[in-house]
């Protein structure tokens, strides 16, 4: 009975290790895909940055108007 329990424990550890390795591989693949897309589509960051700058300037202008 104890041998069967030990075998199940080893099997469980093996399964956990396999899931960990598969999860890490998937995470690395996802990060690699995102970075590759970002390098290819760098202009998206430029557009987002410009939109953020315009939004900040609009907010700051309204803030200054309210202070006056």
Gaussian input, Z-matrix of N, CA and C with variables (Angstrom, degrees):
# hf/3-21g

backbone

0 1
 N
 C     1     B1
 C     2     B2     1     A1
 N     3     B3     2     A2     1     D1
 C     4     B4     3     A3     2     D2
 C     5     B5     4     A4     3     D3
 N     6     B6     5     A5     4     D4
 C     7     B7     6     A6     5     D5
 C     8     B8     7     A7     6     D6
 N     9     B9     8     A8     7     D7
 C    10    B10     9     A9     8     D8
 C    11    B11    10    A10     9     D9
 N    12    B12    11    A11    10    D10
 C    13    B13    12    A12    11    D11
 C    14    B14    13    A13    12    D12
 N    15    B15    14    A14    13    D13
 C    16    B16    15    A15    14    D14
 C    17    B17    16    A16    15    D15
 N    18    B18    17    A17    16    D16
 C    19    B19    18    A18    17    D17
 C    20    B20    19    A19    18    D18
 N    21    B21    20    A20    19    D19
 C    22    B22    21    A21    20    D20
 C    23    B23    22    A22    21    D21
 N    24    B24    23    A23    22    D22
 C    25    B25    24    A24    23    D23
 C    26    B26    25    A25    24    D24
 N    27    B27    26    A26    25    D25
 C    28    B28    27    A27    26    D26
 C    29    B29    28    A28    27    D27
 N    30    B30    29    A29    28    D28
 C    31    B31    30    A30    29    D29
 C    32    B32    31    A31    30    D30
 N    33    B33    32    A32    31    D31
 C    34    B34    33    A33    32    D32
 C    35    B35    34    A34    33    D33
 N    36    B36    35    A35    34    D34
 C    37    B37    36    A36    35    D35
 C    38    B38    37    A37    36    D36
 N    39    B39    38    A38    37    D37
 C    40    B40    39    A39    38    D38
 C    41    B41    40    A40    39    D39
 N    42    B42    41    A41    40    D40
 C    43    B43    42    A42    41    D41
 C    44    B44    43    A43    42    D42
 N    45    B45    44    A44    43    D43
 C    46    B46    45    A45    44    D44
 C    47    B47    46    A46    45    D45
 N    48    B48    47    A47    46    D46
 C    49    B49    48    A48    47    D47
 C    50    B50    49    A49    48    D48
 N    51    B51    50    A50    49    D49
 C    52    B52    51    A51    50    D50
 C    53    B53    52    A52    51    D51
 N    54    B54    53    A53    52    D52
 C    55    B55    54    A54    53    D53
 C    56    B56    55    A55    54    D54
 N    57    B57    56    A56    55    D55
 C    58    B58    57    A57    56    D56
 C    59    B59    58    A58    57    D57
 N    60    B60    59    A59    58    D58
 C    61    B61    60    A60    59    D59
 C    62    B62    61    A61    60    D60
 N    63    B63    62    A62    61    D61
 C    64    B64    63    A63    62    D62
 C    65    B65    64    A64    63    D63
 N    66    B66    65    A65    64    D64
 C    67    B67    66    A66    65    D65
 C    68    B68    67    A67    66    D66
 N    69    B69    68    A68    67    D67
 C    70    B70    69    A69    68    D68
 C    71    B71    70    A70    69    D69
 N    72    B72    71    A71    70    D70
 C    73    B73    72    A72    71    D71
 C    74    B74    73    A73    72    D72
 N    75    B75    74    A74    73    D73
 C    76    B76    75    A75    74    D74
 C    77    B77    76    A76    75    D75
 N    78    B78    77    A77    76    D76
 C    79    B79    78    A78    77    D77
 C    80    B80    79    A79    78    D78
 N    81    B81    80    A80    79    D79
 C    82    B82    81    A81    80    D80
 C    83    B83    82    A82    81    D81
 N    84    B84    83    A83    82    D82
 C    85    B85    84    A84    83    D83
 C    86    B86    85    A85    84    D84
 N    87    B87    86    A86    85    D85
 C    88    B88    87    A87    86    D86
 C    89    B89    88    A88    87    D87
 N    90    B90    89    A89    88    D88
 C    91    B91    90    A90    89    D89
 C    92    B92    91    A91    90    D90
 N    93    B93    92    A92    91    D91
 C    94    B94    93    A93    92    D92
 C    95    B95    94    A94    93    D93
 N    96    B96    95    A95    94    D94
 C    97    B97    96    A96    95    D95
 C    98    B98    97    A97    96    D96
 N    99    B99    98    A98    97    D97
 C   100   B100    99    A99    98    D98
 C   101   B101   100   A100    99    D99
 N   102   B102   101   A101   100   D100
 C   103   B103   102   A102   101   D101
 C   104   B104   103   A103   102   D102
 N   105   B105   104   A104   103   D103
 C   106   B106   105   A105   104   D104
 C   107   B107   106   A106   105   D105
 N   108   B108   107   A107   106   D106
 C   109   B109   108   A108   107   D107
 C   110   B110   109   A109   108   D108
 N   111   B111   110   A110   109   D109
 C   112   B112   111   A111   110   D110
 C   113   B113   112   A112   111   D111
 N   114   B114   113   A113   112   D112
 C   115   B115   114   A114   113   D113
 C   116   B116   115   A115   114   D114
 N   117   B117   116   A116   115   D115
 C   118   B118   117   A117   116   D116
 C   119   B119   118   A118   117   D117
 N   120   B120   119   A119   118   D118
 C   121   B121   120   A120   119   D119
 C   122   B122   121   A121   120   D120
 N   123   B123   122   A122   121   D121
 C   124   B124   123   A123   122   D122
 C   125   B125   124   A124   123   D123
 N   126   B126   125   A125   124   D124
 C   127   B127   126   A126   125   D125
 C   128   B128   127   A127   126   D126
 N   129   B129   128   A128   127   D127
 C   130   B130   129   A129   128   D128
 C   131   B131   130   A130   129   D129
 N   132   B132   131   A131   130   D130
 C   133   B133   132   A132   131   D131
 C   134   B134   133   A133   132   D132
 N   135   B135   134   A134   133   D133
 C   136   B136   135   A135   134   D134
 C   137   B137   136   A136   135   D135
 N   138   B138   137   A137   136   D136
 C   139   B139   138   A138   137   D137
 C   140   B140   139   A139   138   D138
 N   141   B141   140   A140   139   D139
 C   142   B142   141   A141   140   D140
 C   143   B143   142   A142   141   D141
 N   144   B144   143   A143   142   D142
 C   145   B145   144   A144   143   D143
 C   146   B146   145   A145   144   D144
 N   147   B147   146   A146   145   D145
 C   148   B148   147   A147   146   D146
 C   149   B149   148   A148   147   D147
 N   150   B150   149   A149   148   D148
 C   151   B151   150   A150   149   D149
 C   152   B152   151   A151   150   D150
 N   153   B153   152   A152   151   D151
 C   154   B154   153   A153   152   D152
 C   155   B155   154   A154   153   D153
 N   156   B156   155   A155   154   D154
 C   157   B157   156   A156   155   D155
 C   158   B158   157   A157   156   D156
 N   159   B159   158   A158   157   D157
 C   160   B160   159   A159   158   D158
 C   161   B161   160   A160   159   D159
 N   162   B162   161   A161   160   D160
 C   163   B163   162   A162   161   D161
 C   164   B164   163   A163   162   D162
 N   165   B165   164   A164   163   D163
 C   166   B166   165   A165   164   D164
 C   167   B167   166   A166   165   D165
 N   168   B168   167   A167   166   D166
 C   169   B169   168   A168   167   D167
 C   170   B170   169   A169   168   D168
 N   171   B171   170   A170   169   D169
 C   172   B172   171   A171   170   D170
 C   173   B173   172   A172   171   D171
 N   174   B174   173   A173   172   D172
 C   175   B175   174   A174   173   D173
 C   176   B176   175   A175   174   D174
 N   177   B177   176   A176   175   D175
 C   178   B178   177   A177   176   D176
 C   179   B179   178   A178   177   D177
 N   180   B180   179   A179   178   D178
 C   181   B181   180   A180   179   D179
 C   182   B182   181   A181   180   D180
 N   183   B183   182   A182   181   D181
 C   184   B184   183   A183   182   D182
 C   185   B185   184   A184   183   D183
 N   186   B186   185   A185   184   D184
 C   187   B187   186   A186   185   D185
 C   188   B188   187   A187   186   D186
 N   189   B189   188   A188   187   D187
 C   190   B190   189   A189   188   D188
 C   191   B191   190   A190   189   D189
 N   192   B192   191   A191   190   D190
 C   193   B193   192   A192   191   D191
 C   194   B194   193   A193   192   D192
 N   195   B195   194   A194   193   D193
 C   196   B196   195   A195   194   D194
 C   197   B197   196   A196   195   D195
 N   198   B198   197   A197   196   D196
 C   199   B199   198   A198   197   D197
 C   200   B200   199   A199   198   D198
 N   201   B201   200   A200   199   D199
 C   202   B202   201   A201   200   D200
 C   203   B203   202   A202   201   D201

   B1=1.4460
   B2=1.5310
   B3=1.3332
   B4=1.4562
   B5=1.5281
   B6=1.3340
   B7=1.4639
   B8=1.5221
   B9=1.3332
   B10=1.4606
   B11=1.5344
   B12=1.3268
   B13=1.4627
   B14=1.5241
   B15=1.3486
   B16=1.4594
   B17=1.5226
   B18=1.3277
   B19=1.4616
   B20=1.5169
   B21=1.3363
   B22=1.4723
   B23=1.5199
   B24=1.3275
   B25=1.4652
   B26=1.5091
   B27=1.3326
   B28=1.4621
   B29=1.5241
   B30=1.3179
   B31=1.4705
   B32=1.5228
   B33=1.3177
   B34=1.4654
   B35=1.5340
   B36=1.3278
   B37=1.4700
   B38=1.5197
   B39=1.3242
   B40=1.4608
   B41=1.5325
   B42=1.3440
   B43=1.4625
   B44=1.5294
   B45=1.3359
   B46=1.4659
   B47=1.5217
   B48=1.3289
   B49=1.4535
   B50=1.5295
   B51=1.3176
   B52=1.4644
   B53=1.5264
   B54=1.3321
   B55=1.4645
   B56=1.5197
   B57=1.3286
   B58=1.4599
   B59=1.5210
   B60=1.3141
   B61=1.4633
   B62=1.5300
   B63=1.3191
   B64=1.4680
   B65=1.5278
   B66=1.3364
   B67=1.4707
   B68=1.5163
   B69=1.3263
   B70=1.4650
   B71=1.5240
   B72=1.3177
   B73=1.4676
   B74=1.5283
   B75=1.3281
   B76=1.4668
   B77=1.5265
   B78=1.3234
   B79=1.4646
   B80=1.5282
   B81=1.3216
   B82=1.4637
   B83=1.5202
   B84=1.3280
   B85=1.4670
   B86=1.5263
   B87=1.3299
   B88=1.4703
   B89=1.5270
   B90=1.3224
   B91=1.4671
   B92=1.5235
   B93=1.3166
   B94=1.4636
   B95=1.5266
   B96=1.3240
   B97=1.4645
   B98=1.5266
   B99=1.3296
   B100=1.4740
   B101=1.5235
   B102=1.3239
   B103=1.4594
   B104=1.5247
   B105=1.3029
   B106=1.4594
   B107=1.5207
   B108=1.3246
   B109=1.4560
   B110=1.5246
   B111=1.3312
   B112=1.4667
   B113=1.5228
   B114=1.3300
   B115=1.4637
   B116=1.5222
   B117=1.3152
   B118=1.4621
   B119=1.5272
   B120=1.3130
   B121=1.4697
   B122=1.5217
   B123=1.3162
   B124=1.4538
   B125=1.5271
   B126=1.3086
   B127=1.4530
   B128=1.5289
   B129=1.3378
   B130=1.4690
   B131=1.5300
   B132=1.3307
   B133=1.4646
   B134=1.5201
   B135=1.3214
   B136=1.4604
   B137=1.5249
   B138=1.3214
   B139=1.4666
   B140=1.5292
   B141=1.3381
   B142=1.4663
   B143=1.5235
   B144=1.3126
   B145=1.4631
   B146=1.5206
   B147=1.3242
   B148=1.4699
   B149=1.5277
   B150=1.3187
   B151=1.4705
   B152=1.5296
   B153=1.3116
   B154=1.4606
   B155=1.5287
   B156=1.3292
   B157=1.4634
   B158=1.5263
   B159=1.3235
   B160=1.4698
   B161=1.5266
   B162=1.3307
   B163=1.4647
   B164=1.5135
   B165=1.3367
   B166=1.4532
   B167=1.5261
   B168=1.3383
   B169=1.4588
   B170=1.5297
   B171=1.3269
   B172=1.4716
   B173=1.5224
   B174=1.3476
   B175=1.4606
   B176=1.5278
   B177=1.3306
   B178=1.4606
   B179=1.5262
   B180=1.3331
   B181=1.4668
   B182=1.5276
   B183=1.3333
   B184=1.4701
   B185=1.5191
   B186=1.3373
   B187=1.4600
   B188=1.5281
   B189=1.3393
   B190=1.4710
   B191=1.5142
   B192=1.3464
   B193=1.4589
   B194=1.5172
   B195=1.3227
   B196=1.4539
   B197=1.5277
   B198=1.3235
   B199=1.4583
   B200=1.5320
   B201=1.3241
   B202=1.4585
   B203=1.5124
   A1=111.43
   A2=116.69
   A3=120.62
   A4=110.64
   A5=116.58
   A6=119.98
   A7=110.44
   A8=116.96
   A9=120.54
   A10=110.10
   A11=117.02
   A12=121.04
   A13=110.25
   A14=117.02
   A15=120.29
   A16=110.26
   A17=117.45
   A18=121.57
   A19=111.41
   A20=116.39
   A21=120.11
   A22=110.43
   A23=116.61
   A24=120.25
   A25=111.45
   A26=116.46
   A27=120.35
   A28=110.65
   A29=115.99
   A30=120.53
   A31=109.75
   A32=116.49
   A33=120.74
   A34=110.59
   A35=117.06
   A36=120.58
   A37=110.72
   A38=116.31
   A39=120.73
   A40=110.37
   A41=116.18
   A42=120.33
   A43=110.94
   A44=116.40
   A45=119.79
   A46=111.38
   A47=116.72
   A48=120.86
   A49=110.77
   A50=116.78
   A51=120.51
   A52=110.86
   A53=117.11
   A54=120.22
   A55=111.11
   A56=116.65
   A57=120.59
   A58=111.01
   A59=117.07
   A60=121.05
   A61=110.56
   A62=117.04
   A63=120.56
   A64=110.45
   A65=116.64
   A66=120.30
   A67=111.95
   A68=116.82
   A69=119.93
   A70=111.52
   A71=116.74
   A72=120.39
   A73=110.34
   A74=116.40
   A75=119.66
   A76=111.18
   A77=117.59
   A78=121.21
   A79=110.35
   A80=117.08
   A81=120.80
   A82=110.53
   A83=116.87
   A84=120.56
   A85=111.05
   A86=116.98
   A87=120.61
   A88=110.63
   A89=117.18
   A90=120.64
   A91=110.14
   A92=116.54
   A93=120.66
   A94=110.64
   A95=117.28
   A96=120.76
   A97=111.02
   A98=116.68
   A99=120.25
   A100=110.25
   A101=117.33
   A102=119.92
   A103=111.49
   A104=116.91
   A105=120.36
   A106=110.55
   A107=117.00
   A108=121.06
   A109=110.18
   A110=116.47
   A111=120.66
   A112=110.70
   A113=116.77
   A114=119.56
   A115=109.94
   A116=116.64
   A117=120.76
   A118=111.18
   A119=116.67
   A120=121.48
   A121=110.88
   A122=116.65
   A123=121.81
   A124=112.05
   A125=116.20
   A126=120.60
   A127=112.00
   A128=116.59
   A129=119.21
   A130=109.76
   A131=116.69
   A132=119.99
   A133=111.24
   A134=116.95
   A135=120.28
   A136=110.07
   A137=117.14
   A138=121.20
   A139=110.89
   A140=116.89
   A141=119.73
   A142=111.33
   A143=116.83
   A144=120.22
   A145=111.88
   A146=116.60
   A147=120.30
   A148=110.70
   A149=116.71
   A150=120.13
   A151=110.84
   A152=116.73
   A153=120.78
   A154=110.59
   A155=117.12
   A156=120.48
   A157=111.02
   A158=116.58
   A159=119.99
   A160=110.17
   A161=117.08
   A162=120.42
   A163=112.19
   A164=117.03
   A165=120.03
   A166=110.71
   A167=117.28
   A168=120.76
   A169=110.73
   A170=116.81
   A171=120.40
   A172=110.48
   A173=116.43
   A174=120.70
   A175=110.51
   A176=117.53
   A177=121.83
   A178=110.65
   A179=116.09
   A180=119.93
   A181=110.58
   A182=116.28
   A183=119.61
   A184=111.29
   A185=116.39
   A186=121.20
   A187=110.26
   A188=116.86
   A189=121.03
   A190=110.48
   A191=118.30
   A192=121.37
   A193=111.34
   A194=116.98
   A195=121.00
   A196=111.46
   A197=116.98
   A198=121.27
   A199=111.09
   A200=117.48
   A201=121.30
   A202=112.24
   D1=-42.20
   D2=179.47
   D3=-67.00
   D4=-35.15
   D5=179.67
   D6=-65.83
   D7=-37.80
   D8=178.94
   D9=-66.54
   D10=-40.69
   D11=179.14
   D12=-64.92
   D13=-40.56
   D14=178.64
   D15=-65.46
   D16=-38.97
   D17=178.01
   D18=-63.53
   D19=-40.48
   D20=177.60
   D21=-65.12
   D22=-37.90
   D23=178.95
   D24=-64.43
   D25=-42.98
   D26=177.84
   D27=-64.59
   D28=-41.85
   D29=179.20
   D30=-62.42
   D31=-41.57
   D32=179.90
   D33=-64.02
   D34=-43.37
   D35=178.33
   D36=-63.26
   D37=-39.68
   D38=178.88
   D39=-63.47
   D40=-42.99
   D41=178.68
   D42=-65.14
   D43=-41.48
   D44=178.30
   D45=-62.39
   D46=-41.95
   D47=178.62
   D48=-63.85
   D49=-41.96
   D50=178.16
   D51=-62.38
   D52=-43.51
   D53=178.09
   D54=-62.88
   D55=-39.32
   D56=178.49
   D57=-63.47
   D58=-45.10
   D59=-179.70
   D60=-64.77
   D61=-44.05
   D62=178.93
   D63=-63.84
   D64=-42.14
   D65=178.44
   D66=-62.64
   D67=-42.52
   D68=177.73
   D69=-63.72
   D70=-41.34
   D71=179.23
   D72=-62.96
   D73=-41.18
   D74=178.86
   D75=-66.54
   D76=-39.51
   D77=179.01
   D78=-64.65
   D79=-43.44
   D80=178.86
   D81=-63.28
   D82=-41.53
   D83=178.84
   D84=-64.20
   D85=-40.42
   D86=-179.93
   D87=-65.81
   D88=-45.19
   D89=179.29
   D90=-63.18
   D91=-41.95
   D92=179.11
   D93=-62.04
   D94=-42.60
   D95=179.87
   D96=-64.71
   D97=-41.98
   D98=179.75
   D99=-64.94
   D100=-45.33
   D101=179.52
   D102=-63.50
   D103=-40.51
   D104=178.12
   D105=-62.39
   D106=-42.53
   D107=179.47
   D108=-65.49
   D109=-40.47
   D110=-179.36
   D111=-63.66
   D112=-41.63
   D113=-179.68
   D114=-65.67
   D115=-40.16
   D116=-178.96
   D117=-70.08
   D118=-38.13
   D119=-175.53
   D120=-112.04
   D121=52.09
   D122=-177.65
   D123=-62.08
   D124=-25.89
   D125=-177.40
   D126=-64.36
   D127=-24.44
   D128=178.47
   D129=-63.13
   D130=-39.91
   D131=177.01
   D132=-63.75
   D133=-37.61
   D134=178.84
   D135=-64.09
   D136=-44.90
   D137=179.36
   D138=-64.07
   D139=-44.26
   D140=178.39
   D141=-63.30
   D142=-39.92
   D143=177.47
   D144=-63.37
   D145=-41.70
   D146=178.55
   D147=-64.80
   D148=-41.82
   D149=177.80
   D150=-63.55
   D151=-40.50
   D152=178.65
   D153=-64.63
   D154=-40.36
   D155=179.11
   D156=-64.88
   D157=-43.60
   D158=178.64
   D159=-64.04
   D160=-43.84
   D161=178.62
   D162=-61.85
   D163=-41.96
   D164=178.91
   D165=-65.02
   D166=-42.92
   D167=179.99
   D168=-62.81
   D169=-40.90
   D170=178.68
   D171=-63.66
   D172=-45.43
   D173=179.40
   D174=-62.45
   D175=-43.95
   D176=-178.22
   D177=-64.59
   D178=-39.31
   D179=177.99
   D180=-62.02
   D181=-45.34
   D182=178.37
   D183=-63.56
   D184=-40.18
   D185=179.16
   D186=-60.85
   D187=-44.59
   D188=-179.55
   D189=-66.82
   D190=-36.24
   D191=178.29
   D192=-64.57
   D193=-37.37
   D194=-179.99
   D195=-70.95
   D196=-28.74
   D197=179.95
   D198=-73.24
   D199=-27.50
   D200=-176.07
   D201=-77.25

